[in-house]
Amino acid sequence: MLPLLSQAPEPNLFRHNVACTAERDGFLYSLNASTLSKQWESMGPLLQKAVASFHLLPPTEKYVPPYQDPWRFW
């Protein structure tokens, strides 16, 4: 059995994070992305592009607001 907790291989392991939030009908929708510092140079621009592209599409007749069905994620 593997231990539930493990230590990072380096004591100075840092992460870079980028995030974006959109609001509709009083509900917040967010996209968060992160990568290790040593991968930031290659992954950072891709993550920033993904986060910058995040937006909510106009609701259709199939849209179910979260207050009507809070466990529906599609």
N, C-alpha and C positions, 0 to 999 in steps of 0.2 A: 504494500500500500504506500502511495506517495504521501508525504507530509502536506498538510493543508496550507501551511505558511512556508514560504521559502525566502531567502535573502536575495537581493539583487547582486549580480556578479561584481558590481563596482559600487563602492560606497557613495560615489558622486554621480549617480545616474540621474539625469534630468530629462524632462519632457517639454516639448513645445506644444501648445494648444492653440487652436483657432476655433471660433464658434460664431454662430449667427442665430438670431431669433426672429420669428415672425408671429404676428398676432392676428387672430380672427375670432370675432364674437366673444372677446374677453378671455380666450384661451391662448396660451403661448405654445409655439412649436419651435423646437430648437434642433440644430445640427451641430455636433461637436466632433472634432477630429484632433488626434494627437499622434506624435511620433517621438522617438528618442532623439536626444540632442545630436548624436552622431549621425543620424539619418536625416536631419532637418534640411541640409543643403539639397539633397535629391528629392525628398518627399514634400518639403515645405511648399514649393510652388504648386504642386498638384493638390495638396490639401487646401491651400488658399483659394485656388480656382474652384474646387468643389464647394467650399463654403460660400464663396461669392455668388455661385449660381443658385443657391438655395432660395426658393420662393414658393408661396402657396398659389396654386392655380385657382381660377375662379370656380366656386362651387357649382356642381351640376345638380340635376334633380335627384341623383343618387346620394348626394351628400347627407351624412348623418352627423349632426353636431355632437361633441363629446358629452354634453349634458343629457342627451337622449340615450346614448349607449357608450358609457365611458370605457368599456373594454374592447371596443371595436377599433382595430388599427389599420383597416384597409378601406 
